[in-house]
Amino acid sequence: MRWLTGWSGLTAADPALAAVRPLAGTLLWGGPDPLWAVGDWRPDELRLAVLRPGGPATVRGGLDPHDPADSADRDTPATLRLAVAGRCGATDRELADGLAAARGGALRHLTHWPGSYTVVLRAGTRSTVLLTDLAGARPVFHTPFAGGTAYATAALPLADLVGAPVDTAHLAARLATPETPETLGDRTPYRGVRRVPPGHALGIRGGRPGLTSYLESGAEERAEAPAVRELTRALLEAVRCRVRATGPADRPRLGVDLSYGTASATVALLAAAVPLPPGPGTGPGPERPAARTGAVKGSWARRAEPPEPETLPAVTLGDPDGPALAVHAPRLRHLLVPPAAPYADLADPLAGPLTDEPGPALVHAARHTAAHRAGGADHLTGHGARQVLDGHPARLADLVRAGRSLDLLAPLAALAGADRATAGALTGTLHTPVTVLRAARRLARTRYADALDDLALQLTIRQEPLPERTVGRALAADLAWHRPGPAAHLLADEPLAALAQHLRTAARGSAPTEAPGARRARLALHRHAAHYRTLVHATEQHGQRLHAPFLDNQVVRAARLLPDDLRLRPGARHALLAAVLAGTGRTDLPADWGRAPGPDPHAPARRGLRAAAPALVELLDRPLLAEAGLLDAPAARKALAAATDPAGNAPPGTLAALAELVAAELWLRRLTARRPGSSWTGLPAAPRPALET
């Protein structure tokens, strides 16, 4: 795990603080407000810029030897420092220009460069600003420390620094209402450690933190053609800045995921079309004699054979006979990796990695680790495409609100056709369109306060969600401002009652101005980005970098320009990605590309549950979640027994609930077994943290 950390505005006169620093950290700048980088950062992933009065901005690598003239002791209130950590496609000149523009207080332009990165800006000696990304894949955390504020790009080191215990109320909110800001707030699994929301800047002035949004308020939809062109440009730039990276030479430099979807296939084809830069240690080579023309006897032109292009491993998890999306490119070398089942390697729950936060990726870690081990030093994935490009079902209510009911005809007709093929002509032709249209109109006129009260009622009665028999009914159930999490009905009464009371109190506050569909889509993106971050922490190999270009700021901004009716068309994501590839010159894709049915996405989870049933029964025999008062252990064991029954077929909701619970239990056990304060040196000995109820 790689992270940045520092603090600002410390006022406590404690001599012991001078010895506190992150273990194995690299000092990026010193002074009273220092900044460190911790972990296996590459030289091109850390860049620093300094702007002093009366001179131009200078840019250097964060791991380069320090210049004595660049000492922080020479900083004045007019000195500006900029640190960019991660994969950023900006040139050194663009960083210098961006720092000069930030002198006047502008910040938004620092988030418009290609790539995925974190920005730290220090103005003078008493002001520090950190910028998060729009999706939430690169969050920032902060906590009070020694009269000032400590910050980091990971929450666990800050909990180590201040000795923060586990926040069980936040764990309950994550499990019961994972997409409801009223219950989640800015809290983290560690009490007292706060999260900066996506699309916000954390400003620390005089030691006091403050949040400012940099979201564009006037981003309006464009017509289809300009929006697709902007999406093509943004996605191509996102892939290019990854291809230009220079990783270690112990594995292929670049690799791609090639699953059964169009998102990973699009990223693979874009990456294969971008030429790789010269590898490490490959210089221009010895000079060759000038080519001869044959004008003199025996002087035929000597033509050097062009080197073969470096191939990219395209990794697919699956069986040799399983269906796969046909993708052909000269530089792609297809690798088929036998997949490990989810819930594998649970014989010792403490053997796996400890991530910054809990997430379902912990139960799928063994499955994805095999694919990433076979990939490249920079491994590109298609994570986030569904959340960035697809139209959330709740966007149907946005069309009703805007008086665009005619735009509902295409998605309703597609739903009717799908249900007509599976549930009969009457259901598909009549029941499905009527049910979905009623749900969309109901959501369009529902007050936000009433939606919070309805969610509180659902948590109170602890009703197990029933599997919907048709696609239309499942979509209609998702047409709401809020929905309980899949594991909500397995929690204990006390935390659910506390959350319900909190929701009823929040219902008295002001309602958001955002439309329900846009709000649900944004929160779903934030949740997926958090899950992807946990996946990176759990499965990324040493020296490897996993990339999700669809979660970049530029791609998210470009996707927000897409019209709602375009998003909601049947097969919209596949058509958009085919248009992106066509814009880059790949026009030989079939008309039905990506629309063929793939393998059952829930089959591996069912197989993994049955195979790991003994280990899961032992895990839930005396769970720490129950000891903390969060889990109804008998209900969880009953759900596990039903899901592992060979004669049964667990519905997707049950599978998701068990994945959330098992992941939270694994994370909690690994955290309590960890030695406190192991991220820092110079800290006084602290007692082991205990669970607080």
Secondary structure as UniProt FT lines:
FT   STRAND          3..8
FT   HELIX           15..19
FT   STRAND          21..22
FT   TURN            23..24
FT   STRAND          25..29
FT   STRAND          35..38
FT   HELIX           43..45
FT   STRAND          46..51
FT   TURN            53..54
FT   STRAND          58..61
FT   TURN            62..63
FT   HELIX           68..70
FT   HELIX           72..74
FT   TURN            77..78
FT   STRAND          80..88
FT   HELIX           92..102
FT   TURN            103..105
FT   HELIX           108..111
FT   STRAND          115..123
FT   TURN            124..126
FT   STRAND          127..131
FT   STRAND          141..145
FT   TURN            146..147
FT   STRAND          148..152
FT   HELIX           155..162
FT   STRAND          166..167
FT   HELIX           168..176
FT   TURN            178..179
FT   HELIX           181..184
FT   TURN            185..186
FT   TURN            191..192
FT   STRAND          194..195
FT   TURN            198..199
FT   STRAND          200..205
FT   TURN            206..207
FT   STRAND          208..213
FT   TURN            217..218
FT   HELIX           224..243
FT   TURN            249..250
FT   STRAND          254..257
FT   HELIX           262..273
FT   TURN            280..281
FT   TURN            297..298
FT   STRAND          312..317
FT   TURN            320..321
FT   TURN            330..331
FT   STRAND          332..337
FT   TURN            342..345
FT   TURN            349..350
FT   HELIX           360..362
FT   TURN            363..364
FT   HELIX           365..373
FT   STRAND          378..380
FT   TURN            383..384
FT   HELIX           385..389
FT   TURN            393..394
FT   HELIX           395..401
FT   TURN            402..403
FT   HELIX           405..408
FT   HELIX           409..423
FT   HELIX           425..426
FT   HELIX           427..431
FT   HELIX           432..445
FT   HELIX           448..461
FT   HELIX           471..477
FT   TURN            486..487
FT   HELIX           488..490
FT   HELIX           493..506
FT   TURN            507..508
FT   HELIX           516..539
FT   TURN            542..543
FT   STRAND          545..547
FT   HELIX           549..551
FT   HELIX           553..559
FT   TURN            560..561
FT   HELIX           564..567
FT   TURN            570..571
FT   HELIX           572..583
FT   TURN            584..585
FT   TURN            591..594
FT   TURN            601..602
FT   HELIX           603..611
FT   HELIX           613..619
FT   TURN            620..621
FT   HELIX           624..627
FT   TURN            628..629
FT   HELIX           633..643
FT   TURN            646..647
FT   HELIX           652..672
FT   TURN            676..679
FT   STRAND          680..681
//
